[in-house]
């Protein structure tokens, strides 16, 4: 499922609302993760803190009634792209680092780590890493032939 511009805007607004709850002007709070839960039936995207308190929620209309088997894989990459686009806002949130954004299902089971905020560590999007082994093997073969 390719995210529509409207879906991307709705997700980015939700990210902004999360960031508004943790303004950079306030002393950093101890929080390990922001938990995002998506509901295929209702289209809701809800953000929770570590104590399972709701931070914000929105409805992504494109997700309503989506019964695709790869729903969570599809929205994971969309959420990652939105978080990366909003990285300046996210990285200035008043939360002690490291903290991450994690996608969970309705049963609170983790599906994917979407974005890690840590000045010393970077997580590369798994889509970008796809076929890396093959590329490296080809590169090494070419080097050895020379």
Secondary structure, 3 states (H helix, E strand, C coil): CCCCHHHHHHHHHHHHHHHHHCCCCCCCECCCEEEEEECCCCCEEEEECCCCCEEEEEECHHHCCCCCCCHHHHHHHHHHHHHHHCHHHHHCCCECCCEEEEEECCCCCEEEEEEEECCCCCCCCHHHHCCHHHHHHHHHHHHHHC
